[in-house]
């Protein structure tokens, strides 16, 4: 288990990651990290994977991501029915 303190970074809060954590994630400065929030209060994160699908543009994926983000709560509620 690793422990980190929450620090102020500009006008927001953040944490720093040790070299061994970055190596475990195969991540480096500038990479995107995906955060998964558990119902139990846990947070899991992993390096974002850029997946290329033939015929699917970045604009389309952004639109889908924005739509899911906008309707996330409604979609979650529907999935629990």
PyMOL Python script that loads the backbone (N, CA, C, O; Angstrom):
from pymol import cmd

cmd.read_pdbstr("""\
ATOM      1  N   UNK A   1       0.844  -1.185   0.000  1.00  0.00           N
ATOM      2  CA  UNK A   1       0.000   0.000   0.000  1.00  0.00           C
ATOM      3  C   UNK A   1       0.883   1.240   0.000  1.00  0.00           C
ATOM      4  O   UNK A   1       1.906   1.292   0.684  1.00  0.00           O
ATOM      5  N   UNK A   2       0.480   2.219  -0.763  1.00  0.00           N
ATOM      6  CA  UNK A   2       1.178   3.504  -0.814  1.00  0.00           C
ATOM      7  C   UNK A   2       0.255   4.581  -0.269  1.00  0.00           C
ATOM      8  O   UNK A   2      -0.960   4.515  -0.454  1.00  0.00           O
ATOM      9  N   UNK A   3       0.823   5.563   0.396  1.00  0.00           N
ATOM     10  CA  UNK A   3       0.044   6.699   0.884  1.00  0.00           C
ATOM     11  C   UNK A   3       0.615   7.976   0.295  1.00  0.00           C
ATOM     12  O   UNK A   3       1.831   8.147   0.210  1.00  0.00           O
ATOM     13  N   UNK A   4      -0.269   8.862  -0.106  1.00  0.00           N
ATOM     14  CA  UNK A   4       0.125  10.158  -0.634  1.00  0.00           C
ATOM     15  C   UNK A   4      -0.742  11.219   0.013  1.00  0.00           C
ATOM     16  O   UNK A   4      -1.890  10.950   0.366  1.00  0.00           O
ATOM     17  N   UNK A   5      -0.210  12.424   0.173  1.00  0.00           N
ATOM     18  CA  UNK A   5      -0.976  13.547   0.708  1.00  0.00           C
ATOM     19  C   UNK A   5      -1.563  14.349  -0.434  1.00  0.00           C
ATOM     20  O   UNK A   5      -0.972  14.449  -1.509  1.00  0.00           O
ATOM     21  N   UNK A   6      -2.731  14.920  -0.191  1.00  0.00           N
ATOM     22  CA  UNK A   6      -3.345  15.816  -1.164  1.00  0.00           C
ATOM     23  C   UNK A   6      -2.646  17.163  -1.057  1.00  0.00           C
ATOM     24  O   UNK A   6      -2.487  17.709   0.035  1.00  0.00           O
ATOM     25  N   UNK A   7      -2.230  17.693  -2.205  1.00  0.00           N
ATOM     26  CA  UNK A   7      -1.511  18.966  -2.238  1.00  0.00           C
ATOM     27  C   UNK A   7      -2.271  19.951  -3.122  1.00  0.00           C
ATOM     28  O   UNK A   7      -3.119  19.554  -3.921  1.00  0.00           O
ATOM     29  N   UNK A   8      -1.961  21.234  -2.973  1.00  0.00           N
ATOM     30  CA  UNK A   8      -2.548  22.263  -3.821  1.00  0.00           C
ATOM     31  C   UNK A   8      -1.679  22.438  -5.051  1.00  0.00           C
ATOM     32  O   UNK A   8      -0.463  22.599  -4.954  1.00  0.00           O
ATOM     33  N   UNK A   9      -2.330  22.405  -6.222  1.00  0.00           N
ATOM     34  CA  UNK A   9      -1.646  22.610  -7.489  1.00  0.00           C
ATOM     35  C   UNK A   9      -2.409  23.711  -8.211  1.00  0.00           C
ATOM     36  O   UNK A   9      -3.443  23.451  -8.827  1.00  0.00           O
ATOM     37  N   UNK A  10      -1.907  24.933  -8.139  1.00  0.00           N
ATOM     38  CA  UNK A  10      -2.634  26.071  -8.702  1.00  0.00           C
ATOM     39  C   UNK A  10      -3.909  26.306  -7.919  1.00  0.00           C
ATOM     40  O   UNK A  10      -3.868  26.523  -6.708  1.00  0.00           O
ATOM     41  N   UNK A  11      -5.058  26.265  -8.613  1.00  0.00           N
ATOM     42  CA  UNK A  11      -6.354  26.467  -7.969  1.00  0.00           C
ATOM     43  C   UNK A  11      -7.089  25.160  -7.712  1.00  0.00           C
ATOM     44  O   UNK A  11      -8.291  25.167  -7.447  1.00  0.00           O
ATOM     45  N   UNK A  12      -6.383  24.045  -7.788  1.00  0.00           N
ATOM     46  CA  UNK A  12      -7.017  22.740  -7.617  1.00  0.00           C
ATOM     47  C   UNK A  12      -6.194  21.890  -6.653  1.00  0.00           C
ATOM     48  O   UNK A  12      -5.157  22.334  -6.161  1.00  0.00           O
ATOM     49  N   UNK A  13      -6.647  20.691  -6.388  1.00  0.00           N
ATOM     50  CA  UNK A  13      -5.923  19.759  -5.526  1.00  0.00           C
ATOM     51  C   UNK A  13      -5.391  18.610  -6.366  1.00  0.00           C
ATOM     52  O   UNK A  13      -5.928  18.308  -7.432  1.00  0.00           O
ATOM     53  N   UNK A  14      -4.340  17.977  -5.885  1.00  0.00           N
ATOM     54  CA  UNK A  14      -3.758  16.861  -6.620  1.00  0.00           C
ATOM     55  C   UNK A  14      -2.927  15.987  -5.723  1.00  0.00           C
ATOM     56  O   UNK A  14      -2.748  16.275  -4.539  1.00  0.00           O
ATOM     57  N   UNK A  15      -2.419  14.914  -6.297  1.00  0.00           N
ATOM     58  CA  UNK A  15      -1.479  14.037  -5.603  1.00  0.00           C
ATOM     59  C   UNK A  15      -0.291  13.818  -6.531  1.00  0.00           C
ATOM     60  O   UNK A  15      -0.408  13.965  -7.747  1.00  0.00           O
ATOM     61  N   UNK A  16       0.833  13.472  -5.957  1.00  0.00           N
ATOM     62  CA  UNK A  16       2.001  13.123  -6.759  1.00  0.00           C
ATOM     63  C   UNK A  16       2.121  11.607  -6.782  1.00  0.00           C
ATOM     64  O   UNK A  16       1.640  10.921  -5.881  1.00  0.00           O
ATOM     65  N   UNK A  17       2.768  11.093  -7.823  1.00  0.00           N
ATOM     66  CA  UNK A  17       2.968   9.653  -7.958  1.00  0.00           C
ATOM     67  C   UNK A  17       4.460   9.362  -8.006  1.00  0.00           C
ATOM     68  O   UNK A  17       5.203  10.007  -8.746  1.00  0.00           O
ATOM     69  N   UNK A  18       4.891   8.391  -7.216  1.00  0.00           N
ATOM     70  CA  UNK A  18       6.291   7.980  -7.200  1.00  0.00           C
ATOM     71  C   UNK A  18       6.683   7.340  -8.531  1.00  0.00           C
ATOM     72  O   UNK A  18       5.829   6.903  -9.302  1.00  0.00           O
ATOM     73  N   UNK A  19       8.000   7.292  -8.785  1.00  0.00           N
ATOM     74  CA  UNK A  19       8.506   6.687 -10.011  1.00  0.00           C
ATOM     75  C   UNK A  19       8.059   5.242 -10.151  1.00  0.00           C
ATOM     76  O   UNK A  19       7.745   4.796 -11.255  1.00  0.00           O
ATOM     77  N   UNK A  20       8.027   4.498  -9.040  1.00  0.00           N
ATOM     78  CA  UNK A  20       7.646   3.089  -9.131  1.00  0.00           C
ATOM     79  C   UNK A  20       6.167   2.923  -9.487  1.00  0.00           C
ATOM     80  O   UNK A  20       5.798   1.962 -10.162  1.00  0.00           O
ATOM     81  N   UNK A  21       5.321   3.849  -9.038  1.00  0.00           N
ATOM     82  CA  UNK A  21       3.901   3.807  -9.400  1.00  0.00           C
ATOM     83  C   UNK A  21       3.751   4.109 -10.892  1.00  0.00           C
ATOM     84  O   UNK A  21       3.007   3.424 -11.594  1.00  0.00           O
ATOM     85  N   UNK A  22       4.455   5.129 -11.373  1.00  0.00           N
ATOM     86  CA  UNK A  22       4.411   5.454 -12.797  1.00  0.00           C
ATOM     87  C   UNK A  22       4.928   4.285 -13.637  1.00  0.00           C
ATOM     88  O   UNK A  22       4.362   3.975 -14.685  1.00  0.00           O
ATOM     89  N   UNK A  23       5.991   3.642 -13.185  1.00  0.00           N
ATOM     90  CA  UNK A  23       6.529   2.494 -13.912  1.00  0.00           C
ATOM     91  C   UNK A  23       5.508   1.352 -13.937  1.00  0.00           C
ATOM     92  O   UNK A  23       5.343   0.682 -14.956  1.00  0.00           O
ATOM     93  N   UNK A  24       4.826   1.138 -12.812  1.00  0.00           N
ATOM     94  CA  UNK A  24       3.805   0.091 -12.739  1.00  0.00           C
ATOM     95  C   UNK A  24       2.660   0.374 -13.713  1.00  0.00           C
ATOM     96  O   UNK A  24       2.108  -0.549 -14.313  1.00  0.00           O
ATOM     97  N   UNK A  25       2.306   1.649 -13.868  1.00  0.00           N
ATOM     98  CA  UNK A  25       1.254   2.059 -14.794  1.00  0.00           C
ATOM     99  C   UNK A  25       1.759   2.146 -16.232  1.00  0.00           C
ATOM    100  O   UNK A  25       0.966   2.287 -17.163  1.00  0.00           O
ATOM    101  N   UNK A  26       3.073   2.062 -16.413  1.00  0.00           N
ATOM    102  CA  UNK A  26       3.694   2.323 -17.713  1.00  0.00           C
ATOM    103  C   UNK A  26       3.291   3.717 -18.199  1.00  0.00           C
ATOM    104  O   UNK A  26       2.934   3.904 -19.363  1.00  0.00           O
ATOM    105  N   UNK A  27       3.354   4.691 -17.286  1.00  0.00           N
ATOM    106  CA  UNK A  27       2.919   6.056 -17.566  1.00  0.00           C
ATOM    107  C   UNK A  27       4.066   7.032 -17.351  1.00  0.00           C
ATOM    108  O   UNK A  27       5.039   6.744 -16.654  1.00  0.00           O
ATOM    109  N   UNK A  28       3.918   8.192 -17.974  1.00  0.00           N
ATOM    110  CA  UNK A  28       4.913   9.250 -17.819  1.00  0.00           C
ATOM    111  C   UNK A  28       4.204  10.596 -17.793  1.00  0.00           C
ATOM    112  O   UNK A  28       3.004  10.678 -18.059  1.00  0.00           O
ATOM    113  N   UNK A  29       4.944  11.643 -17.473  1.00  0.00           N
ATOM    114  CA  UNK A  29       4.392  12.988 -17.432  1.00  0.00           C
ATOM    115  C   UNK A  29       3.694  13.296 -18.755  1.00  0.00           C
ATOM    116  O   UNK A  29       4.249  13.060 -19.828  1.00  0.00           O
ATOM    117  N   UNK A  30       2.478  13.824 -18.669  1.00  0.00           N
ATOM    118  CA  UNK A  30       1.710  14.167 -19.852  1.00  0.00           C
ATOM    119  C   UNK A  30       0.703  13.114 -20.277  1.00  0.00           C
ATOM    120  O   UNK A  30      -0.204  13.408 -21.055  1.00  0.00           O
ATOM    121  N   UNK A  31       0.849  11.866 -19.771  1.00  0.00           N
ATOM    122  CA  UNK A  31      -0.115  10.817 -20.099  1.00  0.00           C
ATOM    123  C   UNK A  31      -1.444  11.074 -19.404  1.00  0.00           C
ATOM    124  O   UNK A  31      -1.495  11.748 -18.375  1.00  0.00           O
ATOM    125  N   UNK A  32      -2.507  10.542 -19.963  1.00  0.00           N
ATOM    126  CA  UNK A  32      -3.840  10.656 -19.377  1.00  0.00           C
ATOM    127  C   UNK A  32      -4.094   9.427 -18.506  1.00  0.00           C
ATOM    128  O   UNK A  32      -3.783   8.301 -18.893  1.00  0.00           O
ATOM    129  N   UNK A  33      -4.665   9.665 -17.322  1.00  0.00           N
ATOM    130  CA  UNK A  33      -5.002   8.595 -16.387  1.00  0.00           C
ATOM    131  C   UNK A  33      -6.521   8.554 -16.236  1.00  0.00           C
ATOM    132  O   UNK A  33      -7.159   9.583 -16.013  1.00  0.00           O
ATOM    133  N   UNK A  34      -7.096   7.352 -16.359  1.00  0.00           N
ATOM    134  CA  UNK A  34      -8.537   7.166 -16.155  1.00  0.00           C
ATOM    135  C   UNK A  34      -8.800   6.836 -14.692  1.00  0.00           C
ATOM    136  O   UNK A  34      -8.116   5.993 -14.112  1.00  0.00           O
ATOM    137  N   UNK A  35      -9.797   7.504 -14.088  1.00  0.00           N
ATOM    138  CA  UNK A  35     -10.181   7.263 -12.699  1.00  0.00           C
ATOM    139  C   UNK A  35     -11.528   6.560 -12.667  1.00  0.00           C
ATOM    140  O   UNK A  35     -12.460   6.952 -13.370  1.00  0.00           O
ATOM    141  N   UNK A  36     -11.626   5.525 -11.853  1.00  0.00           N
ATOM    142  CA  UNK A  36     -12.855   4.773 -11.686  1.00  0.00           C
ATOM    143  C   UNK A  36     -13.278   4.893 -10.231  1.00  0.00           C
ATOM    144  O   UNK A  36     -12.548   4.470  -9.334  1.00  0.00           O
ATOM    145  N   UNK A  37     -14.463   5.472  -9.988  1.00  0.00           N
ATOM    146  CA  UNK A  37     -14.950   5.710  -8.630  1.00  0.00           C
ATOM    147  C   UNK A  37     -15.833   4.552  -8.206  1.00  0.00           C
ATOM    148  O   UNK A  37     -16.857   4.282  -8.833  1.00  0.00           O
ATOM    149  N   UNK A  38     -15.435   3.859  -7.129  1.00  0.00           N
ATOM    150  CA  UNK A  38     -16.209   2.739  -6.607  1.00  0.00           C
ATOM    151  C   UNK A  38     -17.297   3.223  -5.669  1.00  0.00           C
ATOM    152  O   UNK A  38     -17.153   4.260  -5.021  1.00  0.00           O
ATOM    153  N   UNK A  39     -18.390   2.470  -5.597  1.00  0.00           N
ATOM    154  CA  UNK A  39     -19.495   2.829  -4.708  1.00  0.00           C
ATOM    155  C   UNK A  39     -19.067   2.813  -3.239  1.00  0.00           C
ATOM    156  O   UNK A  39     -19.702   3.448  -2.397  1.00  0.00           O
ATOM    157  N   UNK A  40     -17.996   2.089  -2.935  1.00  0.00           N
ATOM    158  CA  UNK A  40     -17.511   1.992  -1.559  1.00  0.00           C
ATOM    159  C   UNK A  40     -16.555   3.120  -1.185  1.00  0.00           C
ATOM    160  O   UNK A  40     -15.958   3.098  -0.109  1.00  0.00           O
ATOM    161  N   UNK A  41     -16.407   4.110  -2.073  1.00  0.00           N
ATOM    162  CA  UNK A  41     -15.510   5.234  -1.809  1.00  0.00           C
ATOM    163  C   UNK A  41     -14.103   5.024  -2.345  1.00  0.00           C
ATOM    164  O   UNK A  41     -13.252   5.905  -2.217  1.00  0.00           O
ATOM    165  N   UNK A  42     -13.850   3.869  -2.942  1.00  0.00           N
ATOM    166  CA  UNK A  42     -12.520   3.604  -3.484  1.00  0.00           C
ATOM    167  C   UNK A  42     -12.345   4.291  -4.838  1.00  0.00           C
ATOM    168  O   UNK A  42     -13.319   4.584  -5.532  1.00  0.00           O
ATOM    169  N   UNK A  43     -11.103   4.537  -5.195  1.00  0.00           N
ATOM    170  CA  UNK A  43     -10.762   5.104  -6.500  1.00  0.00           C
ATOM    171  C   UNK A  43      -9.684   4.214  -7.112  1.00  0.00           C
ATOM    172  O   UNK A  43      -8.644   3.971  -6.499  1.00  0.00           O
ATOM    173  N   UNK A  44      -9.939   3.737  -8.308  1.00  0.00           N
ATOM    174  CA  UNK A  44      -8.964   2.937  -9.047  1.00  0.00           C
ATOM    175  C   UNK A  44      -8.561   3.740 -10.272  1.00  0.00           C
ATOM    176  O   UNK A  44      -9.406   4.373 -10.906  1.00  0.00           O
ATOM    177  N   UNK A  45      -7.288   3.719 -10.606  1.00  0.00           N
ATOM    178  CA  UNK A  45      -6.878   4.440 -11.803  1.00  0.00           C
ATOM    179  C   UNK A  45      -5.908   3.613 -12.613  1.00  0.00           C
ATOM    180  O   UNK A  45      -5.161   2.788 -12.087  1.00  0.00           O
ATOM    181  N   UNK A  46      -5.941   3.862 -13.935  1.00  0.00           N
ATOM    182  CA  UNK A  46      -5.017   3.196 -14.840  1.00  0.00           C
ATOM    183  C   UNK A  46      -4.703   4.140 -15.993  1.00  0.00           C
ATOM    184  O   UNK A  46      -5.412   5.120 -16.224  1.00  0.00           O
ATOM    185  N   UNK A  47      -3.649   3.833 -16.696  1.00  0.00           N
ATOM    186  CA  UNK A  47      -3.256   4.648 -17.839  1.00  0.00           C
ATOM    187  C   UNK A  47      -4.334   4.530 -18.912  1.00  0.00           C
ATOM    188  O   UNK A  47      -4.828   3.439 -19.197  1.00  0.00           O
ATOM    189  N   UNK A  48      -4.686   5.659 -19.495  1.00  0.00           N
ATOM    190  CA  UNK A  48      -5.681   5.686 -20.562  1.00  0.00           C
ATOM    191  C   UNK A  48      -5.122   5.009 -21.806  1.00  0.00           C
ATOM    192  O   UNK A  48      -3.979   5.252 -22.192  1.00  0.00           O
ATOM    193  N   UNK A  49      -5.929   4.163 -22.428  1.00  0.00           N
ATOM    194  CA  UNK A  49      -5.524   3.490 -23.657  1.00  0.00           C
ATOM    195  C   UNK A  49      -6.219   4.145 -24.842  1.00  0.00           C
ATOM    196  O   UNK A  49      -7.448   4.194 -24.899  1.00  0.00           O
ATOM    197  N   UNK A  50      -5.445   4.640 -25.772  1.00  0.00           N
ATOM    198  CA  UNK A  50      -6.005   5.202 -26.998  1.00  0.00           C
ATOM    199  C   UNK A  50      -6.270   4.059 -27.966  1.00  0.00           C
ATOM    200  O   UNK A  50      -5.340   3.447 -28.491  1.00  0.00           O
ATOM    201  N   UNK A  51      -7.533   3.781 -28.193  1.00  0.00           N
ATOM    202  CA  UNK A  51      -7.917   2.684 -29.067  1.00  0.00           C
ATOM    203  C   UNK A  51      -8.327   3.259 -30.421  1.00  0.00           C
ATOM    204  O   UNK A  51      -9.164   4.160 -30.494  1.00  0.00           O
ATOM    205  N   UNK A  52      -7.748   2.747 -31.464  1.00  0.00           N
ATOM    206  CA  UNK A  52      -8.072   3.180 -32.825  1.00  0.00           C
ATOM    207  C   UNK A  52      -9.010   2.151 -33.447  1.00  0.00           C
ATOM    208  O   UNK A  52      -8.705   0.959 -33.468  1.00  0.00           O
ATOM    209  N   UNK A  53     -10.143   2.611 -33.948  1.00  0.00           N
ATOM    210  CA  UNK A  53     -11.105   1.748 -34.625  1.00  0.00           C
ATOM    211  C   UNK A  53     -11.266   2.267 -36.039  1.00  0.00           C
ATOM    212  O   UNK A  53     -11.574   3.441 -36.245  1.00  0.00           O
ATOM    213  N   UNK A  54     -11.060   1.401 -37.008  1.00  0.00           N
ATOM    214  CA  UNK A  54     -11.187   1.812 -38.416  1.00  0.00           C
ATOM    215  C   UNK A  54     -12.555   2.413 -38.672  1.00  0.00           C
ATOM    216  O   UNK A  54     -13.573   1.826 -38.305  1.00  0.00           O
ATOM    217  N   UNK A  55     -12.585   3.588 -39.304  1.00  0.00           N
ATOM    218  CA  UNK A  55     -13.829   4.235 -39.678  1.00  0.00           C
ATOM    219  C   UNK A  55     -14.455   5.089 -38.585  1.00  0.00           C
ATOM    220  O   UNK A  55     -15.473   5.737 -38.827  1.00  0.00           O
ATOM    221  N   UNK A  56     -13.869   5.109 -37.379  1.00  0.00           N
ATOM    222  CA  UNK A  56     -14.411   5.906 -36.278  1.00  0.00           C
ATOM    223  C   UNK A  56     -13.449   7.066 -36.027  1.00  0.00           C
ATOM    224  O   UNK A  56     -12.279   6.853 -35.711  1.00  0.00           O
ATOM    225  N   UNK A  57     -13.949   8.288 -36.167  1.00  0.00           N
ATOM    226  CA  UNK A  57     -13.105   9.469 -36.014  1.00  0.00           C
ATOM    227  C   UNK A  57     -13.011   9.903 -34.558  1.00  0.00           C
ATOM    228  O   UNK A  57     -13.838   9.524 -33.728  1.00  0.00           O
ATOM    229  N   UNK A  58     -12.003  10.696 -34.264  1.00  0.00           N
ATOM    230  CA  UNK A  58     -11.848  11.251 -32.917  1.00  0.00           C
ATOM    231  C   UNK A  58     -13.026  12.154 -32.572  1.00  0.00           C
ATOM    232  O   UNK A  58     -13.461  12.187 -31.421  1.00  0.00           O
ATOM    233  N   UNK A  59     -13.548  12.889 -33.558  1.00  0.00           N
ATOM    234  CA  UNK A  59     -14.703  13.766 -33.318  1.00  0.00           C
ATOM    235  C   UNK A  59     -15.921  12.953 -32.884  1.00  0.00           C
ATOM    236  O   UNK A  59     -16.648  13.358 -31.977  1.00  0.00           O
ATOM    237  N   UNK A  60     -16.144  11.814 -33.526  1.00  0.00           N
ATOM    238  CA  UNK A  60     -17.276  10.961 -33.151  1.00  0.00           C
ATOM    239  C   UNK A  60     -17.100  10.426 -31.734  1.00  0.00           C
ATOM    240  O   UNK A  60     -18.044  10.435 -30.943  1.00  0.00           O
ATOM    241  N   UNK A  61     -15.894   9.960 -31.411  1.00  0.00           N
ATOM    242  CA  UNK A  61     -15.638   9.441 -30.066  1.00  0.00           C
ATOM    243  C   UNK A  61     -15.817  10.530 -29.017  1.00  0.00           C
ATOM    244  O   UNK A  61     -16.329  10.265 -27.930  1.00  0.00           O
ATOM    245  N   UNK A  62     -15.396  11.763 -29.337  1.00  0.00           N
ATOM    246  CA  UNK A  62     -15.586  12.875 -28.403  1.00  0.00           C
ATOM    247  C   UNK A  62     -17.067  13.142 -28.195  1.00  0.00           C
ATOM    248  O   UNK A  62     -17.501  13.377 -27.067  1.00  0.00           O
ATOM    249  N   UNK A  63     -17.854  13.108 -29.277  1.00  0.00           N
ATOM    250  CA  UNK A  63     -19.282  13.329 -29.170  1.00  0.00           C
ATOM    251  C   UNK A  63     -19.937  12.255 -28.289  1.00  0.00           C
ATOM    252  O   UNK A  63     -20.777  12.569 -27.446  1.00  0.00           O
ATOM    253  N   UNK A  64     -19.551  10.995 -28.487  1.00  0.00           N
ATOM    254  CA  UNK A  64     -20.093   9.907 -27.670  1.00  0.00           C
ATOM    255  C   UNK A  64     -19.698  10.102 -26.215  1.00  0.00           C
ATOM    256  O   UNK A  64     -20.531   9.946 -25.322  1.00  0.00           O
ATOM    257  N   UNK A  65     -18.436  10.443 -25.966  1.00  0.00           N
ATOM    258  CA  UNK A  65     -17.962  10.651 -24.604  1.00  0.00           C
ATOM    259  C   UNK A  65     -18.685  11.815 -23.937  1.00  0.00           C
ATOM    260  O   UNK A  65     -19.062  11.721 -22.769  1.00  0.00           O
ATOM    261  N   UNK A  66     -18.882  12.911 -24.667  1.00  0.00           N
ATOM    262  CA  UNK A  66     -19.602  14.071 -24.129  1.00  0.00           C
ATOM    263  C   UNK A  66     -21.051  13.715 -23.810  1.00  0.00           C
ATOM    264  O   UNK A  66     -21.585  14.128 -22.780  1.00  0.00           O
ATOM    265  N   UNK A  67     -21.678  12.952 -24.691  1.00  0.00           N
ATOM    266  CA  UNK A  67     -23.074  12.550 -24.482  1.00  0.00           C
ATOM    267  C   UNK A  67     -23.208  11.655 -23.264  1.00  0.00           C
ATOM    268  O   UNK A  67     -24.111  11.840 -22.447  1.00  0.00           O
ATOM    269  N   UNK A  68     -22.318  10.694 -23.141  1.00  0.00           N
ATOM    270  CA  UNK A  68     -22.345   9.808 -21.969  1.00  0.00           C
ATOM    271  C   UNK A  68     -22.116  10.621 -20.700  1.00  0.00           C
ATOM    272  O   UNK A  68     -22.783  10.398 -19.690  1.00  0.00           O
ATOM    273  N   UNK A  69     -21.170  11.566 -20.750  1.00  0.00           N
ATOM    274  CA  UNK A  69     -20.915  12.402 -19.585  1.00  0.00           C
ATOM    275  C   UNK A  69     -22.128  13.233 -19.202  1.00  0.00           C
ATOM    276  O   UNK A  69     -22.422  13.398 -18.018  1.00  0.00           O
ATOM    277  N   UNK A  70     -22.835  13.760 -20.201  1.00  0.00           N
ATOM    278  CA  UNK A  70     -24.007  14.594 -19.943  1.00  0.00           C
ATOM    279  C   UNK A  70     -25.161  13.787 -19.345  1.00  0.00           C
ATOM    280  O   UNK A  70     -25.890  14.279 -18.484  1.00  0.00           O
ATOM    281  N   UNK A  71     -25.319  12.558 -19.803  1.00  0.00           N
ATOM    282  CA  UNK A  71     -26.446  11.729 -19.365  1.00  0.00           C
ATOM    283  C   UNK A  71     -26.009  10.572 -18.463  1.00  0.00           C
ATOM    284  O   UNK A  71     -26.727   9.582 -18.325  1.00  0.00           O
ATOM    285  N   UNK A  72     -24.837  10.701 -17.855  1.00  0.00           N
ATOM    286  CA  UNK A  72     -24.265   9.628 -17.040  1.00  0.00           C
ATOM    287  C   UNK A  72     -25.217   9.156 -15.944  1.00  0.00           C
ATOM    288  O   UNK A  72     -25.447   7.955 -15.800  1.00  0.00           O
ATOM    289  N   UNK A  73     -25.764  10.079 -15.180  1.00  0.00           N
ATOM    290  CA  UNK A  73     -26.648   9.707 -14.073  1.00  0.00           C
ATOM    291  C   UNK A  73     -27.896   8.979 -14.582  1.00  0.00           C
ATOM    292  O   UNK A  73     -28.305   7.968 -14.011  1.00  0.00           O
ATOM    293  N   UNK A  74     -28.492   9.493 -15.647  1.00  0.00           N
ATOM    294  CA  UNK A  74     -29.686   8.852 -16.211  1.00  0.00           C
ATOM    295  C   UNK A  74     -29.362   7.454 -16.722  1.00  0.00           C
ATOM    296  O   UNK A  74     -30.134   6.519 -16.510  1.00  0.00           O
ATOM    297  N   UNK A  75     -28.214   7.309 -17.397  1.00  0.00           N
ATOM    298  CA  UNK A  75     -27.822   6.001 -17.912  1.00  0.00           C
ATOM    299  C   UNK A  75     -27.558   5.018 -16.781  1.00  0.00           C
ATOM    300  O   UNK A  75     -27.940   3.851 -16.867  1.00  0.00           O
ATOM    301  N   UNK A  76     -26.901   5.489 -15.713  1.00  0.00           N
ATOM    302  CA  UNK A  76     -26.661   4.626 -14.553  1.00  0.00           C
ATOM    303  C   UNK A  76     -27.967   4.175 -13.916  1.00  0.00           C
ATOM    304  O   UNK A  76     -28.113   3.008 -13.554  1.00  0.00           O
ATOM    305  N   UNK A  77     -28.921   5.099 -13.777  1.00  0.00           N
ATOM    306  CA  UNK A  77     -30.217   4.756 -13.195  1.00  0.00           C
ATOM    307  C   UNK A  77     -30.953   3.734 -14.060  1.00  0.00           C
ATOM    308  O   UNK A  77     -31.572   2.811 -13.532  1.00  0.00           O
ATOM    309  N   UNK A  78     -30.891   3.889 -15.378  1.00  0.00           N
ATOM    310  CA  UNK A  78     -31.534   2.933 -16.276  1.00  0.00           C
ATOM    311  C   UNK A  78     -30.887   1.553 -16.169  1.00  0.00           C
ATOM    312  O   UNK A  78     -31.574   0.535 -16.252  1.00  0.00           O
ATOM    313  N   UNK A  79     -29.567   1.518 -15.985  1.00  0.00           N
ATOM    314  CA  UNK A  79     -28.881   0.227 -15.909  1.00  0.00           C
ATOM    315  C   UNK A  79     -29.213  -0.530 -14.626  1.00  0.00           C
ATOM    316  O   UNK A  79     -29.021  -1.744 -14.559  1.00  0.00           O
ATOM    317  N   UNK A  80     -29.709   0.173 -13.609  1.00  0.00           N
ATOM    318  CA  UNK A  80     -30.040  -0.457 -12.326  1.00  0.00           C
ATOM    319  C   UNK A  80     -31.472  -0.979 -12.294  1.00  0.00           C
ATOM    320  O   UNK A  80     -31.873  -1.596 -11.307  1.00  0.00           O
ATOM    321  N   UNK A  81     -32.252  -0.749 -13.347  1.00  0.00           N
ATOM    322  CA  UNK A  81     -33.646  -1.202 -13.383  1.00  0.00           C
ATOM    323  C   UNK A  81     -33.746  -2.648 -13.715  1.00  0.00           C
ATOM    324  O   UNK A  81     -34.849  -3.190 -13.786  1.00  0.00           O
TER     325      UNK A  81
END
""", "prot")
cmd.dss("prot")
cmd.show_as("cartoon", "prot")
cmd.util.cbc("prot")
cmd.orient("prot")
